[in-house]
Amino acid sequence: MTRLQFTFTLRSCFWCSCIIPKLALVQLASLKKFHVRLMSIVLDVDVEPSTTPWDPAKAYLFVPIVSDKSVDPLDEIDWDMIEKIIKTDAWSNPLQRARPDVYLGTNERTLGGDRREYGFGKLRHGMAFGQVSHPTYGIRGAVAQFDIVRASGLVPNRDTMQMQMQNVDMVKGKLMMADSFADTEVLVGRIVTAAHSGKRFYVESIRYEMTAESSFPRKEGYLGPLEYSSYADYYKQKYGVELIHKQQPLIRGRGVSYCKNLLSPRFEHSEGQEGEMEETLDKTYYVFLPPELCFVHPLPGSLVRGAQRLPSIMRRVESMLLAVQLKEIINYPVPASKILEALTAASCQETFCYERAELLGDAYLKWVVSRFLFLKYPQKHEGQLTRMRQQMVSNLVLYQYALNKGLQSYIQADRFAPSRWAAPGVLPVFDEDTKDGDSSLFDREKSLAEDKPQTGHHHDEYGDEEMEDGEIEGDSSSYRVLSSKTLADVVEALIGVYYVEGRKHAANHLMSWIGIQVESDPEEIGCPIRPSYIPESILRSVDFDALEGALNIKFKDRGLLVEAITHASRPSSGVSCYQRLEFVGDAVLDHLITRHLFFSYTNLPPGRLTDLRAAAVNNENFARVAVKHKLHVHLRHGSSALERQIRDFVKEVKDELSKPGFNSFGLGDCKAPKVLGDIVESIAGAIFLDSGRDTAVVWKAFQPLLHPMVTPETLPMHPVRELQERCQQQAEGLEYKATRSGNLATVEVFIDGVQVGVAQNPQKKMAQKLAARNALAVLKQKETAEAKENGDENGKKKKNGSQTFTRQTLNDICLRRNWPMPFYRYEVTFSNSMVGQHMQRDLPFSVRVNTTDRGWTDECVGEPMPSVKKAKDSAAVLLLELLNKWYS
């Protein structure tokens, strides 16, 4: 079988160094013609090989090969296929080329409208009522009415073809096509162009049991009179075509889809299930075509299918080459695929992005810089250290580092659109309001260099050659804009990726390369830790046995522990407050907890991982850890107001702990005194110093203290966020109104103008959280009451897919339980009653989920629905009922 192979003449020049010197000019011209013909159909761009510029220094060619075992690369090329395709007379017919609407004068530039919005049926319906027509063009779009196509001379004289048909013996396996005869054996697998619509179809089979006089199928569930008596009647009424050869068998075809972005997550599971997934994802539909209305396209179906993958493949190859180049510059052995992950923004909408690595890199960078500053400047207090850290690792600073290293040239930040991808020798497709039409791929470079667009304020003093920060030059566009935060995030993501692949040595190498100059070895910082001298009276006032017992660790220097529990409100001779230790302890806990979550939940999406980290690393959660392990009783302070706050909070936490299985992870109803979270962080800093700066000892001590650690299943959602997401799903208007009377803040919650919740608290944010929680409770009670009242009626609604809890609910369950996302697919089945159906519209979806404890669920097949969303909702409801039975 013929395969497609691509080779490069750009940079790593396989073609340039090995093949081009051996190619004759005639051979090179043939390869170019084939490439332009193929990619013009794939990308739906009307170009001619003879008038298309091509520069061997900047372009590569797609050519078919028959073998990859030949010593001479020229012998691998399928020259027979190339010559057959480029020399066929079929290309003289504009219907066989891309953009036949331009030839016919029915393109969107003439008639207006979106080129892919309207189909031929909508075109005829609109013209019947005197509306302006908006035809589409291209692989799946109608180009014009059939009478326009016929009048243009693109379809041969049908009377002449009828006379020729009388001399053809159908037993020989011949079919009368629109312009010639075709063997039925070779027709399967080819592409045909429908003369009545301009659409193209893959030929799936020849239906010998069906003819144009076969009964046209009745729509499923429709009991009214038949709209069309036969296929011949259907084409006559809908397209105005009077079929001549009604006894010919019909062609069963599948629509040729637009070139798709195969890097999208929706194609992630297609490997290994290519046939099934291709039908599911392409929203396959079948039509039955009279052969006399079909032109056989010169390009084989298998060739076009393969070529439609090439834009996505080349996008990945090009981005991977950039990652390889950056890897060589950084000069550290890390897989290029991981570097590409760190360079890919979420806006690309691919199966990976830098956000997970950025989370880890951010925590490690904060830790390394905090440790360096803490040890380097022993006389600086916590506020000074925080400002110095901000000056070293703020987003603005990291952004400048990225610009200095030219990272903006490597970042992938735009979603790949195959229709806008410029294949060498084929003009790129631009939006109608920006493209110039006649300019070529290579002329555009010159014009952009001569007339560079101006953006923002004019600064003539900088000169014409200077570019804006974040802009990069390219062949098909003058510049692109990246936000400063994107560049800063990429720096942190690279640190995270290098930490994953080579731990601290690799991460420190990356930081040094990017320009973050910190001593990676604490011993080299040159600030020995002095033994603490604490007065005996203070040492006797601390219950070290109880405190060290709670921590399950024995301190070598108990002065560090005393410092860790001393508040600034209690000054003592020879004892500093805990703020410096809190500075380094906060960073070490952030790094250790983030690392634990990152490696524990490797398949968790970045957003959920961020939520986990936020729930585990926050002052509210640490304050509850302090109360749970009675660390607060050892706090040395001298404030009566602080004592009252701690006492009230301890009471609240005890009430929380009394509830079986309850853990708010910092989302409780009582605001914690900041000092309680601070001493947890300062104790972590004290352990780090006392252990000889060993983070493993810190984690060994704190892992049991933090138990139970938050998990995807136990992660609570903030009431404000939960209410907001619920209102967004229900398309309801949400509004908060806050007032203050003295020291008491009142927050009211309104949904569609109706008050559903109210709460009061001295702190406005806490009042808002309580009000949102009260509103959620009211809404859930209302939904429960309505469900009981409606009874069976509500159950029917669920089956029809109009219920509230559908795909989003199923997705939320999968996220909370750390399951893969649900797997949906079309349930396409054909029966004898469906033979001859023009298009199967209402297709049912099935769904299943791979649970971690019970494996795959049974497939739940929903009811057929007119839209994909409703069909998936119908299947999701059944699966939710199944999961409810399993886990209730």
N, C-alpha and C positions, 0 to 999 in steps of 0.2 A: 504494500500500500504506500502511496506517495505520502511523504511527511513534509512538514514545513521546517526549514532551518533558517536561523538568522545569524549573520556574521557581521563584524564591525569593520569600518574603515576609519572610525573616529578614535583617537588615542591608541588603544591597543589594537593595532591594525592587522588583523589576520588577512582580510581581503587585500589590503594595500600592500602588504609585504610578500604575500604568497601567490595571490590569484590574479590581481589586476595586471601585473606585468605579462602574464600569460594570455590574458583575454584579448581577443581581437576587438576592434571598435564595433564591428557588427554584432558580436556576441554581447558586448556591454550594452549596446542599444536595445537588444532583445530583452535582456534582463531588466532594463529600466522600463520598457514598455509593459512587461508582465507585472512588475511591481506597481506601477501607476494604475493599471487596470484593476488589479486586485484591491489595492487599498482605497481607490476611489469608491468602490462598491461598499467596502467595509465601513468607511468613514462617511459615506454619503456626500461626497464632494465631486462636483462635475469638473473634471480636468482631462486634458488630452496629452498623451505622452509626447507628441511632437512639439507641443508648445509649453511644456512644463520644464522649467529650469532644474538642473540637477548638478550639484557640485560634489565630486567624489571625495573632496577633502572634508566635507561636513555631513555626508549622508551614508547610509547603509542600505542594503537591498534585502528584501525578503524573496527567497527563491525556493521552489520545490526540489526535493532531492529524493532519489530512489534508493540510495545506499550510503552508509557512513563507514564502509570498510575499504573503500578504494584508497590507494596510495595517493593518487592525483585528485585533489579536491574538485577539479573540473569534471571528472568522470562521475561525481556524485549528483550532479545537477540533472534534473529530468528535462532535457532539452526538447524531447518530443512533446511533452505537455505544454511547455512554454511556446513552442512554435505553433501548436494547434490553437492555443488560446489567443495569441496576439494577431494571428493571420485570419481568424474567422471573420466572415462578413457580418456577423451578428452585431458587432459594435457600431455598424453604420445606422442601426435603428436606435433612436434616442431612448426608446422605452427600455432598452437593455442596459443603458448607461445610468449613472447616478444623476439625479436631478432632472428627470424628463420634463418636469413642470416648467423649468426655465425655457426649454425648447418650445413648449406649447403656449407659453405666455400666461400660465395659470399659477405662477409661483406667488409666494406671500408678499414679495415686493410690489407686485402689480395689484393684487387683490386685498392685501392686508391680512392681519391675523397671525396666530401662532402656527408655525409649520407642523406641529405635532398635536395640535389640540383637536382638530376636526377630522373625521373620517369621511369616506365617500358618501355613506348613507346620510350623514348630517349635511353634507354639501347639497345633495339633491333635495332633501327636506327643506332646507333653507331657501333654495331657489324657487321651489314650488310656491312659497309664500311671499315671493318678491324680496327676500332678504339678500344682503350682500354675501356672496359665496366666499368661503375661507377654506380652500382645499389644502391638504397636506401633500408632502412629497416624500420620496425616498423608499426605503425598503418595505415599510409597512403602510405608507400613506397613499391615498388616492391622488392621482395627478390631474385628472380632468374627467368630464363626462365622456362616455364612450363615443358619442357622435362627434365630439371634438377630436378625439384620437383618430377616429375613422376618417374624418375630413382632412386631417393632416397628412394622410397617406402612410401612416405608420403600420396599418394593418392591410395585408394584401386583399385584393378583390375577392370577396367571398364567393361570387358566382363562378369565377374561374376555378377556385379551389374545389367547388362542389363537383364540377365536371371531372377534375382529376380524381376525386374521391371515388367515383363510380368504377374506376379501373383498378382499385386497390382491394386486394383480398385480405379481409381482417383476420383470417385464420393464420396468416403469416406473422401475426404479432405486430402489426403496424397500427399507429394511431395518426389521425389527421390533426396536426397541430395548427396554430394560427398562420404559420408561414411555410410549413414543410411537413414531411412525414417523419415519424420517430419510432424506433424499435421499443417495444414495451420493456424488453429485458434491460436495456441500458438507461431507461427513463427513471427507474427507481433510484433514488439517491441524488438525482440532479435537482437543479433549481429551475422553476418555471416562473415566468412573469405573466401575470394576468392582464390581458389587453383591456379589459373593461374597468380596471381599477388602478393599474400600475403597481399593484402589490406583488411581492415575490414570495414563493412558497417552496419548501422542501417537499419533494415527492416521496410520500411514505409508502404508497402502494397503488396498484391499479385495481379498481373494484369492478370486476367483470360482471358481477351480479347486479350492478346498478347502471342505469342509463339516465339520460336527461328526462325520460318519460316516467321514471320512478316517482312514487308518491313522495311529496315533500313532507318531512316529519312534522307532527304536531308538537308544539312546545309542551314540556312536561307540566301537568296540572292544568293545562288550558282546555276547557270543554266547549268553547264556542266554535263557530264555523271556521273551516280551513281558510287560511289567508292565501295560500298558494296550493294549487292542485298538483303540481309537479315541479321538478327542478327547472324545466324549460319555462314553465309559467313564472317561477321565481325570478329568473334572469330577465324575462321579458318585462315584468312589472317593475322590478327594482332598478334595473340597469338599462332598460330599453333595448335589449339585444334579442333578436329573433334567431334562435339556434337553428342550424341547418342539419347538422349530423347528430340527430337525436338518439341514434342507436349505438353510438360509441360508448364504451365503458367510461365511468367517471374516474377522475384522478383524486385520490385522497391526499391532501396537502397540509403541511404544518407551516404556519407563518414564520418567515425569516425575521428575527427580532433585531432591534438595534444593537449595536456594539455595547456591551455592558462593562461596568467596572467590577472586575472579578476580584479586586482587592477588598471589596466591601465585606463586612462581617456576615452578610446574608449568604455568602458563598463559602463560608468557613467549613461547613460540614459536607461539601459536595464531593470531596475526594473519596473515592471508593464506592460512591453511589451515583456515578456520573449520569447514567441514563435516567434514573428516577428523579434526581435532584434537578436535572436540566429541565425536565418537564414541569416540575413544581415551581421552579424559580422563574422560568420564562412565561408562566401563566399560559401554558400551551392551549391552543385551540386548533381545531381541525375544520377544514372546509372541503367540499366536494366540487371539483371544477370540471367543466366540459373541456376536453382537450382542444377543441377548435378555438377556444379563447385564450390559449396559453402559448407563449413563446418559450422554447428551451433556452435557458441562459448559458452562455459560453463557459462560465465558471462552475466547476463541480461543487456540489453541496459540501462535501468533506473539506474541500479547500477553503471555502468561505467560513465554515464553522471553526476551522483551525485558525484562520487569519483573524477572526473576531477576538481571539484570546491574545493576539500579539500586542495590542496597545497596553493591556494590563501587564503582560510579561515584560515589555520594554520599560514600562514605568518602574517596575520593581528592579530590573537590571540596572537602570540608570541611577536609581537611588542607592542601590547596593554598591555600585562603583564609587559613589561619593563617600559612603561609609568606609569602604576599603581605603580610599585616599586619605581620609581623616585618621584612620587607624595607623597608617604608615607615618603620618606627621606626628601623632602623639607618641608612637614608638613604644607600645606596650602590648603584649600578646592577649588581646581580648577579641572574641569573635565579632566579625563585622556585623553580623545580624543583630547582636546586642547593641552595638553602636547605632545602627539604623533605628532601633527601637527608641533609643534616647534622643534621636533627632526628629522623631515623628510626632507631630502634635495631634491632639484628639480631633481637631478640626478636619483632619484628613479622612476621618471615619473609616479607618482600617481596623484590622483585627488586633492591632497593638498600638500603643502610644507611650509617651514618656512619663505619664502621670504617676504610675506606681514607682518607677525608679526615682522620679523627682522627689517623692515623699521620703524615700530612704536617704537619698543624697542630701536633702535639706536637713534631716536630723543629724546625719554624720558630720556635715559641715559645721553645723551649730556646735556640736560636741567638740570637735577638734579645735575650733577657734576659741571656744570658751575655756577649754583646758589650757591652751597656750596662754591666753591673757591672764587667767587666774594664777598660773605659776610664774609668769614673766613679771607681773606687777603685783607683788604681795602687799604693797601699801595702798593700792587703789581700792576704793569701796565699790559696792555693788552697782551703784548708779553710774559711776565712771566706766566700769567694766562693760556694762550694757551698752553705753554710748560708743565705746571703742569697738565692740563687736558689730554694732550696727554700721559703723564706718567701714568695716572690713567685708561684710557679707550681705549688705542690703541688696535689693533687686537692682538698684541703679548701679552699684559697684559691679555686680556680676554681669550686668548688661554691658558695661564698658570693657570688662575682660573678654566677653564674647566677641565684641566688635574688634578688639585688638587682634584676636586670633582668626577673625573672618568666619566665625561659625554661621553667620547669616547665609553664607553661600551653600551650606550643607543641610539646612533645616528644611524638612518637608512640612509645610503648613497648610497646603491647599488640597481640597478634596479632588481626587483624580476624576476627570470627566473625559471619557474616551472620545466623545464627539468633538472635543476641543483639542485633542491631541494631534500634533502635526507629524504625520509620517513623512520621512524624507521623500521629496518628489511630489507630495500632495499638500495642497494649501490647507492651513489650519482653518477651522470653522470658528467664526466669531459671532457675537450677537449682532442682530441686524442694525442696531443703532450705532455700532462702532466699527464694523468692517468696511473696508474700502472696495472690496470686490475684485478689482483688477490687479492689485498688488500681489507679488509673489513672495514666497517664503524667504528668498534671498534678497529681493529688492527691499523688503521690509527692514532688514538690518541697516541698509544704507540710509533709508528715509528716517529711521529713528535716530541714527547718529547725527543726521543733518538738522532734524527738527525735534529736539528732545522736549517732551511736555514739561511745563512748569507747574509746580504744586506749592500751595501755601504762600508764604511771603517771599518776595524777590530779594535776593542778597547778591547783587552783582559782584561784590568784592570777592566772593569766594571762587569765582571763575566758572566757566561752563562745564568743565570736566569733573567737578566735584559732585559726588552723589550724596543723597540723603542717607542718614543712618538706617541700616536695615535693608537698603535697596541692593538688588543684584542685577547684573546685566544678563540678557538671554537672547536667543535667536528669535523668539516669537513674541516677546513683550519687552518693554523698556525697563520696567522695574516692578517690584512687588514690595509690599509694606508688611513688616513684622513688628509687633508690639515689643516694647522693652521687656515686659514681663515674660514673653515667650522666650526671648534669648536668655534671660536669667534662669528660667525654668529648665532650659536645655542644659545649662551648666550644671545645675543640681542633678539633673537626670544622668548626665555623664558620670558624675561622681558616684551616684547610686549604682549605675551599671558596673563601673570599675570595682566598686566595693563588693558587689555580688560575685564577680568573676575572680577577683584576686585579693579580697578583703582589704585590710588597711593599707598594705604596701601599694596595691594598684590604685586605690583611691587617693592616697597621698601623692603618687606620681602624677595623676591627672590634675590634682589641685596645684602642684608645683608647675606643671606645664601651662595651666590656664593663667597663672600669675598670683595665686594665693600663697604668699610666703609665710608659712608657719613651721616651726620645728616639729617634725612628726614624732620624735622621740622625747618623751618628758624628761629623760635624764640629761638631754643636751640643752635644755632651756636654761640651766645654770642657776636655779634658785632652790637650794636645799630646804627641806621642810624642817623648821625648828621645833624641838620638843616643847609642848605647851607647859607653861608654869601656872598652875591654878592654886590659889590659896586653899589650905586644908579645910577651912570653915565652909567653903563653897563645895568642896568635894564631899564633905560629910552630909551636906544638905540634899545630895542627889542619891536616889535609890538605884544604884547601878545594877544591882542584881535583878530587880524587876525590869528595868529598861533594857538591859542586855539580854535578859530572858525573852522579852517580847520580840527582840530583833534576832534572837538565836545566833548571837555573835559576841565574842569577847574582844574588847578594844585593847590595843597595845598602848595607845595614848588616849586616856580617858578625857584629857583636856579638850580634844576634838569633839567628843560627845557632849561635853558641857557647853561648848560654844554652839553646837548645833541646836540646843534647846533653850538658848538664852535670847529673849526678846529685847528689842532696843529700849523698851520702857523700864528695864531693870539694869541699869548700868552697874558694873562691878569692877573693882580693881583687878586688872590682869585678865579679864574675860571680855572678849569681843562678842558682839551679837552675831546671829546666824546668817546675816545677809550675804556675806561672801561665799559661805558654804552653800547657801541656797542657789546662788548663781551657777556654780559648777554642778551641783546636784540636779538642778532642773535640766541641764543639758545632758547629763549622763543618763537620767531616767528617760528622757525623751528619745535618746538614741537607742537605748536597750529595749524599750517597749516597742518602738517602731520596728526595730530589727526582728523582734519576736513575732509581731503580727505579720510582717512582710513574708517571712519564711514559713510561718504556720499556715497561711492562707494564700497559697501561690496562685490559685485560680480566681481569687476574689477580684471583682472589678475595682478600678481605682477609686471611684466614688464611695463604695462601701468600705474600702480600706481606710480612706480618709475619715469616714464616720467612726470606724473602730478606734482609730488613733485619737480622734477628738474626745471620744467617750472614755478612753483609758488614761490619756495624758491631759488632765485638767485639774485645776485647784480644788474644785468641788469633790471630785472623786478621791483625790489624795486626802482631803479633810476627813472624808468618811473612813478611809483607811486608818487615819490617826485615831479616830474615836473607836473604831472596831477593835484595835489592838492596844487601846488605852495609852497611847503615846501622849495624849493631851495632858494627862495628869502630871507629867514630868516637865511641862513647859514652865520656864522661869520668866515671869513677867511681873509688872507692877502697875497694872491698869485694872481698876474695878469695872469699868465699862466693858473692857475686853472679857473679863471674867463672866459677866452676865451674858454676853453674846455666846461664849463657849458653852455655858450651862444650858441655854435655850437650844442651841444646836445639838448638843449631846442628847437632850430629851427627844428631839425630832428624829435623830438617827436611830435611837433605841426603838422608837415606834416603827420605823422602817424595817429594822432588823427582826422585829417580832413577827412580821408578815412572812409566811413560809415561801421560800423561793424568790423573794423580792430583792431586787438590787437596782437602784435608780441610776447607778454609774454617773452621779453628778446631776441628775435631772429631778431631784427631789423638790419638795415644796418649801424648803427652808434654805435661805442663802447662808453658806458657810463662812465663818470668819476666815479671812485670808491667812492668818497666822497658822492655822492648823495644816493647811496644805503646804505652807512654807517650811514647817519643821520636818515634814516628810522628805522634802527635797534637800534640806540642809543635812539631815541624817544620812541621806545617800551620798552627799558630798563628803561627809566625815568618814564614812566607810571607805570611799574611794581613796582618800589620803592615807587612812590608817592601814590599808592593805597594801601599801606600796604602789598606789595608782593602778590597781588591777580591777578592771570593769567586771571580770568574771565573778569576783567576790561580791561585788555590789549586786549583781543579778541573782546570785545564789541566795543572798539575804532577802532580797525584795520580792522574788517570785512567790514565795509563800505569803508574804504580806499582802500582795495584790490579788491573791486568790479570793473569789473566783474572777479570773480575767474575763473581760467582755469578749463575747463571741458573736458571729453573725446571727445566731439564733436568739441570743439574749440582748442584742443591741436595742436599746429603747430609742424610739423616735421622739424628737422634741415636739411637744404638743403644737407649738406654733407652726412648725414645718408640716406636721401631719395634717393639720386643719387646712393649711394652704394647698397641699397636694390634693386633698379630698375635694376642695372647692374647684380646683382647676379641672379635675376629672369630671365633675358634675356641671361645669360651666356656670358656676354660681359666683356672684359678686361678694367678696370678703372685705370687711372694713373694720378697723379698730378705732375707737374713740377713747382718749385718755384725759382725765381731769385730775386735779390735785386739790385737796382740802387739808391745809396744815401739813402734817407729816404723812398723810395717807394718800396714796395714789389709787385711783379707780380706773379700770379699763373695761370697756364694754365691747362685745363682739357682735357685729351685725352681718347677716348673710341675706343678700338681696333685700336689704333695708329692714330686716326683722331682727330684733335682738334675740340672741340665742345663748349668751353667756356674759357673766360679769364677775369681777373679782377685785378685791382690795388688798393692798400690801404697801408697806413703806417704800419699797423699791418698785419702780415702774416696770422693769423687765420681768420681775417675779410676778407682778400683778397681771401682766400680759400672758405669761405662761399659764397661770392659774385660770385666767379667763378662757384661754383656748382649750384647756383641759375640760373645763365645765361645759363649754360649747360642744366639744366632741361627745361628752357623756349624754347631753341632751339629744344630739343628733342620732346617736346609736340607740337610745331608748325609743325615739320616734320611729326609726327604721324597724326595730323589733316589733313595735306595736302595729305598724302598718303590715308587716309580714304576717302576723297572726290574724289580722283583720281580713286580709285579702285571701289567705288560705291557698286553695288550689289555683286561684287566678294568678297569684304570684308565681307559682310553680310553672304555669304555662308561659309566663313572660320570660322566665329563665331559659326555657327550651327555645324560645324564639330569639334569644340572643340580645334582648333589650334590657338586661339586668345591669345593675351597678357593678357587681363583682365579676369581672370577666378576665381578659388577658392580663391587665395590669395587676389584678389581685394574684393571679397565678405567677406572674413574674416576681412580685414582692415575696411570695412564699419561697420561690426558688432562691432568691437572694438571701433571705433570712436563714435558710437551711443550707446555704452554700452548695446548692445543686446547680448543674448546668441549666442553661435556659431551655424552655420547652421546645420540642421539635414538632413543627407543623408540616403537613404535606397534603397535597391534593389526593382525594380518593377518586381516581379516574377509572371508571369501569365501563365497558361497552357490552351491551346485550343485543340480542336480535331485534328487539323493539327499537333500539337506538340506531340501527344501521341506516345510513343515509342522512343522519342528522347533520345540518349545516354547521352548527356550532353548539357546543355544550356550554351553556351560560351558567346555570346554577349548579356549581360543583361543591360537594361537601368537603370539608377539611377534617382531618384527623390530627390528634395531638397526643403526645406521650412525654413523660419526664423520666429521667434517669435519677432515681433517688439513691442516696448514699447507703441506706441501710437495707432497702428491699429491691434494689436494682430497677430495671425498667418497669414502668406501669403498663397496663394494657392500653392499646390504642382506643381512644374515645372518639368516635366519629359523630360529628355534629350534623345538623340538618342542612340541606342545600340552601344557600342564600345568594341573592343577586350580587353581593359585594364580598370581597375577600375579608374585610374587617368583620362583617357580621358572621360570616362562615366560621372564622377563627374564634369569635366570641362564643358561638354556639358549641363548638368543640371544647373550649376552655371551661364552660359551665359544667359539662359532664365530668371532666377530669377533676375539677374542684370538688364535686360531690364524691368522687371516688377517693380522693385524698382525705376528705373529711371523715369518711368511713374508716380509712386506715388508721388515722392518727387521733380520732376523737376518743 
